Amino acid sequence: MNEVEACIRCCVTRKYHQNLTNSCVQRMQVAEMGMLRWMYGHTRSDKIGNEDIQNKVGVTSTVDKLREGRLKLFRPLTKDMTLDKEVRRSRIRVE
């Protein structure tokens, strides 16, 4: 299985909103860096750091974007948790 297939398989099987395992995160990062290196014609033997390549291209990590998306999903929940107890109870009641 090549790097791109591994990255896509991790994303699709986890459906973007579930917690990613460390092995999936690592595979995604390796695949992403492989694609960025390929874009600029660099190889691993060129000994150019990942951060240098990411800054050169001007991209952020895919994993960071997934985490950011998950935080957007949970922000309304955390906002509701800070409300008064009575307000929370009234929202929970089923009529």
VMD Tcl script that draws the C-alpha trace (Angstrom):
set ca {
  {0.00 0.00 0.00}
  {1.49 3.36 -0.91}
  {1.54 6.45 1.32}
  {-1.43 8.20 -0.25}
  {-3.66 5.14 0.08}
  {-2.66 4.80 3.74}
  {-3.57 8.42 4.44}
  {-6.91 8.20 2.68}
  {-7.78 4.89 4.31}
  {-7.11 6.35 7.78}
  {-9.29 9.38 7.11}
  {-12.16 7.47 5.56}
  {-12.30 4.68 8.12}
  {-12.24 7.16 11.00}
  {-14.74 9.47 9.27}
  {-12.85 12.59 10.41}
  {-14.69 12.98 13.71}
  {-13.60 9.95 15.68}
  {-10.40 9.86 17.66}
  {-7.50 8.87 15.47}
  {-5.06 6.31 16.77}
  {-1.39 7.20 17.01}
  {-0.55 4.82 14.19}
  {-3.09 6.53 11.89}
  {-1.74 9.96 12.82}
  {1.81 8.82 12.11}
  {0.82 7.34 8.74}
  {-0.96 10.55 7.77}
  {2.04 12.68 8.70}
  {4.44 10.44 6.77}
  {2.17 10.47 3.71}
  {1.74 14.23 3.88}
  {5.46 14.88 4.13}
  {6.12 12.43 1.31}
  {3.73 14.36 -0.94}
  {5.26 17.72 0.03}
  {8.78 16.46 -0.61}
  {7.67 15.06 -3.97}
  {6.14 18.44 -4.93}
  {9.48 20.17 -4.49}
  {11.64 17.35 -5.79}
  {13.38 16.73 -2.48}
  {14.29 13.33 -1.15}
  {14.88 12.21 2.42}
  {18.60 12.00 1.65}
  {18.60 15.79 1.10}
  {18.27 16.10 4.92}
  {15.77 18.97 4.84}
  {13.62 19.20 7.96}
  {9.86 18.72 7.89}
  {9.22 22.17 9.37}
  {11.39 23.79 6.70}
  {9.44 22.11 3.92}
  {6.07 22.96 5.50}
  {7.10 26.61 5.89}
  {8.35 26.70 2.30}
  {5.05 25.36 0.97}
  {2.96 27.33 3.47}
  {0.76 24.50 4.73}
  {-0.29 23.28 8.13}
  {-0.46 19.68 9.18}
  {-3.54 17.69 8.19}
  {-3.69 16.28 11.71}
  {-3.86 19.80 13.16}
  {-6.72 20.63 10.80}
  {-8.62 17.50 11.89}
  {-8.14 18.47 15.55}
  {-9.33 21.98 14.79}
  {-12.46 20.59 13.14}
  {-13.17 18.40 16.17}
  {-12.83 21.41 18.45}
  {-15.39 23.29 16.35}
  {-17.82 20.43 16.93}
  {-17.34 20.50 20.69}
  {-17.35 24.27 21.29}
  {-21.16 24.51 21.58}
  {-21.12 21.65 24.08}
  {-18.55 23.35 26.28}
  {-20.52 26.58 26.07}
  {-23.65 24.77 27.29}
  {-21.70 23.26 30.17}
  {-20.82 26.70 31.51}
  {-24.45 27.79 31.76}
  {-26.43 27.84 34.98}
  {-27.65 24.50 36.38}
  {-31.32 25.39 35.96}
  {-30.82 26.34 32.33}
  {-29.06 23.03 31.68}
  {-31.81 21.09 33.44}
  {-34.50 22.80 31.40}
  {-32.70 21.87 28.18}
  {-32.34 18.25 29.26}
  {-35.98 17.74 30.21}
  {-38.00 15.76 27.72}
  {-41.59 16.80 27.33}
}
mol new
graphics top color blue
foreach p $ca { graphics top sphere $p radius 0.5 }
foreach p [lrange $ca 0 end-1] q [lrange $ca 1 end] { graphics top cylinder $p $q radius 0.2 }
display resetview
